[in-house]
Amino acid sequence: MNIGTASEKSGLPAKTIRYYEDIGLLRPDRADNGYRDYSMSDVHRLRFLQRSRSLGFSVEQCRQLLSLYGDKERESADVKAIAETKLVEIDRKLAELTELRNTLRHLVHNCHGDARPDCPIIDGLSGRMQTQ
């Protein structure tokens, strides 16, 4: 199938499919005319990549997962280790976001939001006020 059909079946834009090919995540066959010729196996790999990326896995992690996906002798411990690493990263980001939210909430709570020029939010952003 051509890239347009592969795009429809995988739900990925053709540009993304070409990018995945450029970085070696996908290697479709070439037809006699030189055009890419995608198989259903390629579409399954594209869907796998789409789901992996939507869960936040990096391109390199996707490369590892895709390699394991194609390895019928794989050990699930290898897959789990990659997923656990991602979970640790997500938990770290959530902690950072929680801290950011709390700091901003504190600044907003302390701002009167009226006609006066003094503003704890501006003071906090400028470093003139401790933010917690």
N, CA, C and O atoms as a GROMACS GRO file, in nm:
protein
  528
    1MET      N    1   0.085  -0.118   0.000
    1MET     CA    2   0.000   0.000   0.000
    1MET      C    3   0.089   0.124   0.000
    1MET      O    4   0.203   0.119   0.045
    2ASN      N    5   0.036   0.234  -0.050
    2ASN     CA    6   0.114   0.357  -0.055
    2ASN      C    7   0.109   0.429   0.079
    2ASN      O    8   0.039   0.386   0.171
    3ILE      N    9   0.182   0.538   0.091
    3ILE     CA   10   0.193   0.607   0.219
    3ILE      C   11   0.060   0.669   0.262
    3ILE      O   12   0.031   0.678   0.381
    4GLY      N   13  -0.022   0.711   0.164
    4GLY     CA   14  -0.153   0.767   0.198
    4GLY      C   15  -0.243   0.664   0.264
    4GLY      O   16  -0.311   0.694   0.362
    5THR      N   17  -0.244   0.545   0.210
    5THR     CA   18  -0.324   0.437   0.268
    5THR      C   19  -0.268   0.396   0.404
    5THR      O   20  -0.344   0.373   0.498
    6ALA      N   21  -0.136   0.387   0.414
    6ALA     CA   22  -0.074   0.353   0.543
    6ALA      C   23  -0.106   0.460   0.647
    6ALA      O   24  -0.128   0.429   0.764
    7SER      N   25  -0.110   0.583   0.603
    7SER     CA   26  -0.145   0.694   0.692
    7SER      C   27  -0.288   0.679   0.743
    7SER      O   28  -0.314   0.693   0.862
    8GLU      N   29  -0.380   0.650   0.653
    8GLU     CA   30  -0.521   0.631   0.691
    8GLU      C   31  -0.536   0.514   0.788
    8GLU      O   32  -0.605   0.526   0.889
    9LYS      N   33  -0.471   0.403   0.757
    9LYS     CA   34  -0.486   0.283   0.839
    9LYS      C   35  -0.418   0.295   0.975
    9LYS      O   36  -0.462   0.234   1.072
   10SER      N   37  -0.310   0.372   0.982
   10SER     CA   38  -0.237   0.385   1.108
   10SER      C   39  -0.283   0.503   1.192
   10SER      O   40  -0.263   0.506   1.313
   11GLY      N   41  -0.345   0.602   1.126
   11GLY     CA   42  -0.387   0.722   1.196
   11GLY      C   43  -0.273   0.823   1.214
   11GLY      O   44  -0.287   0.919   1.290
   12LEU      N   45  -0.162   0.801   1.146
   12LEU     CA   46  -0.048   0.892   1.154
   12LEU      C   47  -0.035   0.972   1.025
   12LEU      O   48  -0.062   0.919   0.917
   13PRO      N   49   0.007   1.098   1.035
   13PRO     CA   50   0.030   1.175   0.913
   13PRO      C   51   0.146   1.117   0.832
   13PRO      O   52   0.238   1.056   0.887
   14ALA      N   53   0.140   1.136   0.702
   14ALA     CA   54   0.246   1.086   0.614
   14ALA      C   55   0.382   1.143   0.655
   14ALA      O   56   0.483   1.074   0.646
   15LYS      N   57   0.383   1.267   0.700
   15LYS     CA   58   0.509   1.330   0.742
   15LYS      C   59   0.572   1.254   0.858
   15LYS      O   60   0.694   1.235   0.862
   16THR      N   61   0.491   1.211   0.952
   16THR     CA   62   0.540   1.134   1.067
   16THR      C   63   0.592   0.998   1.021
   16THR      O   64   0.694   0.951   1.069
   17ILE      N   65   0.521   0.937   0.929
   17ILE     CA   66   0.564   0.807   0.877
   17ILE      C   67   0.700   0.821   0.809
   17ILE      O   68   0.788   0.737   0.828
   18ARG      N   69   0.717   0.926   0.730
   18ARG     CA   70   0.846   0.949   0.664
   18ARG      C   71   0.956   0.973   0.768
   18ARG      O   72   1.068   0.924   0.754
   19TYR      N   73   0.923   1.049   0.872
   19TYR     CA   74   1.019   1.075   0.980
   19TYR      C   75   1.061   0.943   1.045
   19TYR      O   76   1.180   0.920   1.067
   20TYR      N   77   0.966   0.858   1.077
   20TYR     CA   78   0.999   0.729   1.139
   20TYR      C   79   1.088   0.645   1.046
   20TYR      O   80   1.176   0.572   1.092
   21GLU      N   81   1.064   0.657   0.918
   21GLU     CA   82   1.150   0.587   0.822
   21GLU      C   83   1.290   0.650   0.822
   21GLU      O   84   1.390   0.578   0.823
   22ASP      N   85   1.298   0.782   0.822
   22ASP     CA   86   1.427   0.852   0.820
   22ASP      C   87   1.514   0.816   0.939
   22ASP      O   88   1.636   0.807   0.927
   23ILE      N   89   1.452   0.796   1.056
   23ILE     CA   90   1.531   0.765   1.176
   23ILE      C   91   1.544   0.615   1.201
   23ILE      O   92   1.596   0.572   1.305
   24GLY      N   93   1.497   0.536   1.107
   24GLY     CA   94   1.519   0.392   1.112
   24GLY      C   95   1.422   0.312   1.195
   24GLY      O   96   1.449   0.196   1.226
   25LEU      N   97   1.307   0.370   1.231
   25LEU     CA   98   1.208   0.293   1.306
   25LEU      C   99   1.122   0.207   1.216
   25LEU      O  100   1.055   0.114   1.262
   26LEU      N  101   1.124   0.237   1.088
   26LEU     CA  102   1.040   0.166   0.992
   26LEU      C  103   1.116   0.156   0.861
   26LEU      O  104   1.180   0.252   0.818
   27ARG      N  105   1.108   0.040   0.798
   27ARG     CA  106   1.175   0.020   0.669
   27ARG      C  107   1.080  -0.049   0.573
   27ARG      O  108   1.085  -0.171   0.556
   28PRO      N  109   0.993   0.029   0.509
   28PRO     CA  110   0.900  -0.034   0.414
   28PRO      C  111   0.975  -0.081   0.290
   28PRO      O  112   1.082  -0.032   0.257
   29ASP      N  113   0.914  -0.178   0.223
   29ASP     CA  114   0.969  -0.223   0.095
   29ASP      C  115   0.952  -0.111  -0.007
   29ASP      O  116   0.881  -0.014   0.016
   30ARG      N  117   1.020  -0.128  -0.119
   30ARG     CA  118   1.005  -0.034  -0.230
   30ARG      C  119   0.946  -0.110  -0.349
   30ARG      O  120   0.989  -0.220  -0.382
   31ALA      N  121   0.848  -0.049  -0.410
   31ALA     CA  122   0.787  -0.108  -0.530
   31ALA      C  123   0.884  -0.091  -0.647
   31ALA      O  124   0.985  -0.021  -0.636
   32ASP      N  125   0.853  -0.154  -0.757
   32ASP     CA  126   0.937  -0.145  -0.877
   32ASP      C  127   0.956   0.000  -0.923
   32ASP      O  128   1.060   0.034  -0.980
   33ASN      N  129   0.857   0.084  -0.898
   33ASN     CA  130   0.865   0.224  -0.940
   33ASN      C  131   0.943   0.310  -0.839
   33ASN      O  132   0.959   0.430  -0.861
   34GLY      N  133   0.990   0.248  -0.729
   34GLY     CA  134   1.069   0.321  -0.629
   34GLY      C  135   0.989   0.377  -0.514
   34GLY      O  136   1.045   0.424  -0.416
   35TYR      N  137   0.856   0.373  -0.527
   35TYR     CA  138   0.771   0.425  -0.419
   35TYR      C  139   0.771   0.329  -0.300
   35TYR      O  140   0.793   0.209  -0.314
   36ARG      N  141   0.747   0.386  -0.183
   36ARG     CA  142   0.735   0.303  -0.064
   36ARG      C  143   0.616   0.210  -0.080
   36ARG      O  144   0.513   0.247  -0.137
   37ASP      N  145   0.631   0.089  -0.028
   37ASP     CA  146   0.524  -0.010  -0.036
   37ASP      C  147   0.505  -0.066   0.105
   37ASP      O  148   0.579  -0.154   0.148
   38TYR      N  149   0.404  -0.014   0.176
   38TYR     CA  150   0.380  -0.051   0.314
   38TYR      C  151   0.295  -0.178   0.324
   38TYR      O  152   0.200  -0.197   0.248
   39SER      N  153   0.332  -0.262   0.418
   39SER     CA  154   0.257  -0.385   0.442
   39SER      C  155   0.169  -0.364   0.566
   39SER      O  156   0.182  -0.264   0.636
   40MET      N  157   0.080  -0.459   0.591
   40MET     CA  158   0.000  -0.453   0.714
   40MET      C  159   0.089  -0.463   0.836
   40MET      O  160   0.058  -0.407   0.941
   41SER      N  161   0.200  -0.534   0.824
   41SER     CA  162   0.296  -0.541   0.934
   41SER      C  163   0.352  -0.402   0.965
   41SER      O  164   0.370  -0.367   1.081
   42ASP      N  165   0.380  -0.325   0.860
   42ASP     CA  166   0.427  -0.188   0.880
   42ASP      C  167   0.320  -0.104   0.950
   42ASP      O  168   0.352  -0.025   1.038
   43VAL      N  169   0.196  -0.122   0.910
   43VAL     CA  170   0.086  -0.048   0.973
   43VAL      C  171   0.076  -0.084   1.120
   43VAL      O  172   0.054   0.003   1.204
   44HIS      N  173   0.091  -0.212   1.154
   44HIS     CA  174   0.087  -0.254   1.295
   44HIS      C  175   0.202  -0.189   1.373
   44HIS      O  176   0.183  -0.145   1.486
   45ARG      N  177   0.318  -0.182   1.312
   45ARG     CA  178   0.433  -0.117   1.376
   45ARG      C  179   0.406   0.032   1.395
   45ARG      O  180   0.442   0.089   1.497
   46LEU      N  181   0.343   0.095   1.297
   46LEU     CA  182   0.309   0.237   1.308
   46LEU      C  183   0.208   0.260   1.421
   46LEU      O  184   0.221   0.356   1.497
   47ARG      N  185   0.109   0.174   1.430
   47ARG     CA  186   0.012   0.186   1.540
   47ARG      C  187   0.079   0.166   1.675
   47ARG      O  188   0.049   0.236   1.771
   48PHE      N  189   0.171   0.071   1.680
   48PHE     CA  190   0.248   0.046   1.802
   48PHE      C  191   0.326   0.172   1.840
   48PHE      O  192   0.326   0.213   1.956
   49LEU      N  193   0.390   0.233   1.743
   49LEU     CA  194   0.466   0.356   1.768
   49LEU      C  195   0.374   0.469   1.813
   49LEU      O  196   0.408   0.544   1.904
   50GLN      N  197   0.259   0.480   1.750
   50GLN     CA  198   0.164   0.585   1.787
   50GLN      C  199   0.120   0.570   1.933
   50GLN      O  200   0.117   0.668   2.008
   51ARG      N  201   0.087   0.448   1.972
   51ARG     CA  202   0.044   0.424   2.110
   51ARG      C  203   0.159   0.448   2.208
   51ARG      O  204   0.139   0.504   2.316
   52SER      N  205   0.277   0.406   2.170
   52SER     CA  206   0.394   0.425   2.257
   52SER      C  207   0.424   0.573   2.277
   52SER      O  208   0.448   0.617   2.389
   53ARG      N  209   0.420   0.649   2.167
   53ARG     CA  210   0.446   0.793   2.177
   53ARG      C  211   0.337   0.861   2.258
   53ARG      O  212   0.365   0.954   2.334
   54SER      N  213   0.212   0.816   2.243
   54SER     CA  214   0.102   0.879   2.317
   54SER      C  215   0.116   0.855   2.467
   54SER      O  216   0.061   0.932   2.547
   55LEU      N  217   0.187   0.750   2.506
   55LEU     CA  218   0.213   0.725   2.648
   55LEU      C  219   0.338   0.799   2.696
   55LEU      O  220   0.377   0.787   2.812
   56GLY      N  221   0.400   0.873   2.607
   56GLY     CA  222   0.512   0.957   2.647
   56GLY      C  223   0.649   0.895   2.630
   56GLY      O  224   0.749   0.954   2.672
   57PHE      N  225   0.657   0.777   2.570
   57PHE     CA  226   0.787   0.716   2.549
   57PHE      C  227   0.866   0.798   2.448
   57PHE      O  228   0.812   0.845   2.349
   58SER      N  229   0.995   0.814   2.474
   58SER     CA  230   1.083   0.886   2.383
   58SER      C  231   1.103   0.804   2.256
   58SER      O  232   1.068   0.686   2.250
   59VAL      N  233   1.160   0.867   2.155
   59VAL     CA  234   1.187   0.797   2.030
   59VAL      C  235   1.281   0.679   2.058
   59VAL      O  236   1.262   0.570   2.004
   60GLU      N  237   1.382   0.702   2.141
   60GLU     CA  238   1.477   0.594   2.170
   60GLU      C  239   1.409   0.481   2.248
   60GLU      O  240   1.436   0.364   2.222
   61GLN      N  241   1.323   0.514   2.342
   61GLN     CA  242   1.248   0.411   2.413
   61GLN      C  243   1.157   0.336   2.317
   61GLN      O  244   1.141   0.214   2.328
   62CYS      N  245   1.096   0.409   2.223
   62CYS     CA  246   1.012   0.344   2.121
   62CYS      C  247   1.096   0.249   2.036
   62CYS      O  248   1.049   0.141   2.000
   63ARG      N  249   1.218   0.289   2.006
   63ARG     CA  250   1.307   0.202   1.928
   63ARG      C  251   1.331   0.071   2.005
   63ARG      O  252   1.327  -0.038   1.947
   64GLN      N  253   1.355   0.082   2.135
   64GLN     CA  254   1.377  -0.037   2.217
   64GLN      C  255   1.251  -0.122   2.225
   64GLN      O  256   1.257  -0.244   2.211
   65LEU      N  257   1.138  -0.057   2.248
   65LEU     CA  258   1.012  -0.131   2.258
   65LEU      C  259   0.976  -0.198   2.126
   65LEU      O  260   0.927  -0.311   2.125
   66LEU      N  261   0.999  -0.129   2.017
   66LEU     CA  262   0.971  -0.185   1.886
   66LEU      C  263   1.059  -0.307   1.858
   66LEU      O  264   1.014  -0.404   1.798
   67SER      N  265   1.182  -0.299   1.902
   67SER     CA  266   1.273  -0.413   1.888
   67SER      C  267   1.222  -0.532   1.969
   67SER      O  268   1.224  -0.646   1.922
   68LEU      N  269   1.176  -0.503   2.089
   68LEU     CA  270   1.122  -0.611   2.173
   68LEU      C  271   0.990  -0.663   2.117
   68LEU      O  272   0.962  -0.783   2.127
   69TYR      N  273   0.910  -0.575   2.059
   69TYR     CA  274   0.783  -0.614   1.998
   69TYR      C  275   0.806  -0.718   1.888
   69TYR      O  276   0.728  -0.812   1.872
   70GLY      N  277   0.912  -0.699   1.813
   70GLY     CA  278   0.942  -0.791   1.704
   70GLY      C  279   1.020  -0.914   1.744
   70GLY      O  280   1.044  -1.002   1.662
   71ASP      N  281   1.061  -0.921   1.870
   71ASP     CA  282   1.144  -1.032   1.919
   71ASP      C  283   1.056  -1.132   1.994
   71ASP      O  284   1.015  -1.107   2.107
   72LYS      N  285   1.028  -1.243   1.931
   72LYS     CA  286   0.942  -1.345   1.993
   72LYS      C  287   1.011  -1.416   2.109
   72LYS      O  288   0.947  -1.488   2.186
   73GLU      N  289   1.142  -1.397   2.123
   73GLU     CA  290   1.218  -1.456   2.232
   73GLU      C  291   1.240  -1.356   2.346
   73GLU      O  292   1.316  -1.383   2.439
   74ARG      N  293   1.175  -1.241   2.339
   74ARG     CA  294   1.195  -1.135   2.438
   74ARG      C  295   1.158  -1.182   2.577
   74ARG      O  296   1.082  -1.277   2.595
   75GLU      N  297   1.213  -1.113   2.674
   75GLU     CA  298   1.174  -1.135   2.814
   75GLU      C  299   1.089  -1.017   2.856
   75GLU      O  300   1.126  -0.902   2.835
   76SER      N  301   0.976  -1.046   2.916
   76SER     CA  302   0.887  -0.938   2.956
   76SER      C  303   0.954  -0.846   3.058
   76SER      O  304   0.914  -0.730   3.072
   77ALA      N  305   1.054  -0.895   3.129
   77ALA     CA  306   1.127  -0.812   3.225
   77ALA      C  307   1.194  -0.694   3.154
   77ALA      O  308   1.206  -0.586   3.212
   78ASP      N  309   1.238  -0.714   3.031
   78ASP     CA  310   1.301  -0.605   2.956
   78ASP      C  311   1.198  -0.497   2.923
   78ASP      O  312   1.228  -0.377   2.932
   79VAL      N  313   1.080  -0.539   2.884
   79VAL     CA  314   0.972  -0.445   2.853
   79VAL      C  315   0.931  -0.372   2.980
   79VAL      O  316   0.912  -0.250   2.979
   80LYS      N  317   0.916  -0.446   3.087
   80LYS     CA  318   0.874  -0.386   3.214
   80LYS      C  319   0.976  -0.284   3.262
   80LYS      O  320   0.937  -0.180   3.316
   81ALA      N  321   1.103  -0.310   3.245
   81ALA     CA  322   1.207  -0.217   3.290
   81ALA      C  323   1.194  -0.083   3.217
   81ALA      O  324   1.210   0.023   3.279
   82ILE      N  325   1.166  -0.087   3.089
   82ILE     CA  326   1.148   0.038   3.012
   82ILE      C  327   1.026   0.113   3.063
   82ILE      O  328   1.030   0.235   3.080
   83ALA      N  329   0.916   0.040   3.086
   83ALA     CA  330   0.793   0.102   3.134
   83ALA      C  331   0.811   0.158   3.276
   83ALA      O  332   0.760   0.265   3.307
   84GLU      N  333   0.884   0.087   3.360
   84GLU     CA  334   0.908   0.136   3.496
   84GLU      C  335   0.992   0.264   3.494
   84GLU      O  336   0.967   0.357   3.571
   85THR      N  337   1.091   0.269   3.406
   85THR     CA  338   1.172   0.390   3.392
   85THR      C  339   1.083   0.507   3.352
   85THR      O  340   1.099   0.618   3.403
   86LYS      N  341   0.989   0.483   3.262
   86LYS     CA  342   0.896   0.588   3.219
   86LYS      C  343   0.808   0.632   3.335
   86LYS      O  344   0.781   0.751   3.351
   87LEU      N  345   0.762   0.536   3.415
   87LEU     CA  346   0.678   0.571   3.530
   87LEU      C  347   0.752   0.660   3.630
   87LEU      O  348   0.695   0.755   3.683
   88VAL      N  349   0.879   0.630   3.654
   88VAL     CA  350   0.960   0.713   3.744
   88VAL      C  351   0.969   0.855   3.689
   88VAL      O  352   0.957   0.953   3.764
   89GLU      N  353   0.990   0.866   3.560
   89GLU     CA  354   0.998   0.998   3.495
   89GLU      C  355   0.865   1.073   3.508
   89GLU      O  356   0.865   1.193   3.537
   90ILE      N  357   0.755   1.005   3.486
   90ILE     CA  358   0.623   1.067   3.497
   90ILE      C  359   0.598   1.112   3.641
   90ILE      O  360   0.548   1.223   3.663
   91ASP      N  361   0.632   1.028   3.738
   91ASP     CA  362   0.614   1.065   3.879
   91ASP      C  363   0.696   1.189   3.915
   91ASP      O  364   0.650   1.275   3.989
   92ARG      N  365   0.819   1.197   3.861
   92ARG     CA  366   0.903   1.314   3.886
   92ARG      C  367   0.840   1.440   3.827
   92ARG      O  368   0.837   1.545   3.891
   93LYS      N  369   0.789   1.428   3.705
   93LYS     CA  370   0.724   1.542   3.640
   93LYS      C  371   0.599   1.585   3.715
   93LYS      O  372   0.571   1.704   3.729
   94LEU      N  373   0.522   1.486   3.762
   94LEU     CA  374   0.402   1.518   3.839
   94LEU      C  375   0.438   1.593   3.968
   94LEU      O  376   0.368   1.687   4.005
   95ALA      N  377   0.544   1.552   4.034
   95ALA     CA  378   0.588   1.621   4.156
   95ALA      C  379   0.628   1.765   4.124
   95ALA      O  380   0.595   1.857   4.198
   96GLU      N  381   0.699   1.784   4.013
   96GLU     CA  382   0.738   1.919   3.972
   96GLU      C  383   0.616   2.004   3.941
   96GLU      O  384   0.610   2.120   3.981
   97LEU      N  385   0.519   1.947   3.870
   97LEU     CA  386   0.398   2.021   3.836
   97LEU      C  387   0.317   2.054   3.961
   97LEU      O  388   0.258   2.162   3.970
   98THR      N  389   0.313   1.963   4.057
   98THR     CA  390   0.242   1.989   4.182
   98THR      C  391   0.307   2.105   4.256
   98THR      O  392   0.237   2.191   4.310
   99GLU      N  393   0.439   2.107   4.259
   99GLU     CA  394   0.511   2.217   4.324
   99GLU      C  395   0.484   2.350   4.252
   99GLU      O  396   0.464   2.453   4.316
  100LEU      N  397   0.485   2.346   4.119
  100LEU     CA  398   0.454   2.467   4.042
  100LEU      C  399   0.312   2.516   4.071
  100LEU      O  400   0.290   2.636   4.091
  101ARG      N  401   0.218   2.423   4.073
  101ARG     CA  402   0.079   2.460   4.100
  101ARG      C  403   0.066   2.523   4.239
  101ARG      O  404  -0.001   2.624   4.255
  102ASN      N  405   0.130   2.463   4.338
  102ASN     CA  406   0.122   2.515   4.474
  102ASN      C  407   0.182   2.654   4.484
  102ASN      O  408   0.127   2.742   4.552
  103THR      N  409   0.295   2.676   4.418
  103THR     CA  410   0.359   2.807   4.420
  103THR      C  411   0.270   2.911   4.354
  103THR      O  412   0.249   3.020   4.409
  104LEU      N  413   0.217   2.878   4.237
  104LEU     CA  414   0.130   2.973   4.168
  104LEU      C  415   0.002   2.996   4.246
  104LEU      O  416  -0.047   3.109   4.252
  105ARG      N  417  -0.053   2.893   4.304
  105ARG     CA  418  -0.174   2.908   4.386
  105ARG      C  419  -0.148   3.004   4.501
  105ARG      O  420  -0.232   3.089   4.531
  106HIS      N  421  -0.033   2.992   4.566
  106HIS     CA  422   0.006   3.080   4.677
  106HIS      C  423   0.014   3.226   4.628
  106HIS      O  424  -0.037   3.316   4.694
  107LEU      N  425   0.078   3.247   4.513
  107LEU     CA  426   0.089   3.382   4.458
  107LEU      C  427  -0.048   3.441   4.425
  107LEU      O  428  -0.076   3.556   4.458
  108VAL      N  429  -0.131   3.362   4.360
  108VAL     CA  430  -0.264   3.409   4.323
  108VAL      C  431  -0.347   3.438   4.447
  108VAL      O  432  -0.420   3.538   4.452
  109HIS      N  433  -0.337   3.353   4.547
  109HIS     CA  434  -0.412   3.372   4.671
  109HIS      C  435  -0.373   3.503   4.741
  109HIS      O  436  -0.458   3.570   4.801
  110ASN      N  437  -0.245   3.538   4.733
  110ASN     CA  438  -0.197   3.658   4.801
  110ASN      C  439  -0.212   3.787   4.720
  110ASN      O  440  -0.182   3.895   4.771
  111CYS      N  441  -0.256   3.777   4.597
  111CYS     CA  442  -0.277   3.896   4.515
  111CYS      C  443  -0.420   3.944   4.533
  111CYS      O  444  -0.515   3.867   4.522
  112HIS      N  445  -0.434   4.073   4.562
  112HIS     CA  446  -0.568   4.129   4.584
  112HIS      C  447  -0.645   4.141   4.453
  112HIS      O  448  -0.768   4.136   4.454
  113GLY      N  449  -0.576   4.156   4.343
  113GLY     CA  450  -0.643   4.166   4.214
  113GLY      C  451  -0.732   4.288   4.204
  113GLY      O  452  -0.840   4.282   4.144
  114ASP      N  453  -0.687   4.398   4.262
  114ASP     CA  454  -0.767   4.519   4.258
  114ASP      C  455  -0.691   4.630   4.183
  114ASP      O  456  -0.604   4.601   4.102
  115ALA      N  457  -0.724   4.754   4.210
  115ALA     CA  458  -0.666   4.868   4.138
  115ALA      C  459  -0.529   4.909   4.193
  115ALA      O  460  -0.463   4.994   4.134
  116ARG      N  461  -0.487   4.850   4.305
  116ARG     CA  462  -0.357   4.888   4.362
  116ARG      C  463  -0.243   4.836   4.275
  116ARG      O  464  -0.256   4.731   4.211
  117PRO      N  465  -0.131   4.908   4.272
  117PRO     CA  466  -0.019   4.866   4.188
  117PRO      C  467   0.063   4.751   4.247
  117PRO      O  468   0.128   4.677   4.173
  118ASP      N  469   0.063   4.737   4.380
  118ASP     CA  470   0.143   4.629   4.438
  118ASP      C  471   0.079   4.494   4.406
  118ASP      O  472  -0.042   4.475   4.419
  119CYS      N  473   0.166   4.401   4.364
  119CYS     CA  474   0.115   4.271   4.319
  119CYS      C  475   0.211   4.161   4.363
  119CYS      O  476   0.324   4.156   4.314
  120PRO      N  477   0.168   4.074   4.452
  120PRO     CA  478   0.253   3.964   4.496
  120PRO      C  479   0.297   3.870   4.382
  120PRO      O  480   0.402   3.807   4.391
  121ILE      N  481   0.217   3.861   4.277
  121ILE     CA  482   0.255   3.775   4.165
  121ILE      C  483   0.378   3.834   4.096
  121ILE      O  484   0.475   3.763   4.070
  122ILE      N  485   0.374   3.964   4.066
  122ILE     CA  486   0.490   4.031   4.004
  122ILE      C  487   0.609   4.024   4.098
  122ILE      O  488   0.721   3.998   4.053
  123ASP      N  489   0.587   4.047   4.228
  123ASP     CA  490   0.697   4.040   4.325
  123ASP      C  491   0.758   3.899   4.328
  123ASP      O  492   0.880   3.884   4.335
  124GLY      N  493   0.672   3.798   4.324
  124GLY     CA  494   0.721   3.660   4.327
  124GLY      C  495   0.799   3.625   4.201
  124GLY      O  496   0.902   3.557   4.208
  125LEU      N  497   0.750   3.670   4.087
  125LEU     CA  498   0.818   3.643   3.961
  125LEU      C  499   0.952   3.717   3.952
  125LEU      O  500   1.046   3.669   3.889
  126SER      N  501   0.958   3.835   4.015
  126SER     CA  502   1.082   3.913   4.009
  126SER      C  503   1.183   3.870   4.115
  126SER      O  504   1.298   3.912   4.112
  127GLY      N  505   1.138   3.785   4.207
  127GLY     CA  506   1.227   3.738   4.312
  127GLY      C  507   1.230   3.825   4.435
  127GLY      O  508   1.307   3.800   4.527
  128ARG      N  509   1.144   3.927   4.437
  128ARG     CA  510   1.139   4.017   4.553
  128ARG      C  511   1.058   3.959   4.668
  128ARG      O  512   1.059   4.013   4.779
  129MET      N  513   0.988   3.850   4.643
  129MET     CA  514   0.906   3.789   4.748
  129MET      C  515   0.930   3.639   4.743
  129MET      O  516   0.938   3.580   4.636
  130GLN      N  517   0.941   3.578   4.861
  130GLN     CA  518   0.952   3.433   4.865
  130GLN      C  519   0.820   3.373   4.822
  130GLN      O  520   0.713   3.419   4.863
  131THR      N  521   0.829   3.270   4.740
  131THR     CA  522   0.706   3.212   4.686
  131THR      C  523   0.656   3.094   4.768
  131THR      O  524   0.557   3.032   4.729
  132GLN      N  525   0.716   3.060   4.875
  132GLN     CA  526   0.672   2.960   4.973
  132GLN      C  527   0.789   2.904   5.045
  132GLN      O  528   0.773   2.818   5.132
   0.00000   0.00000   0.00000
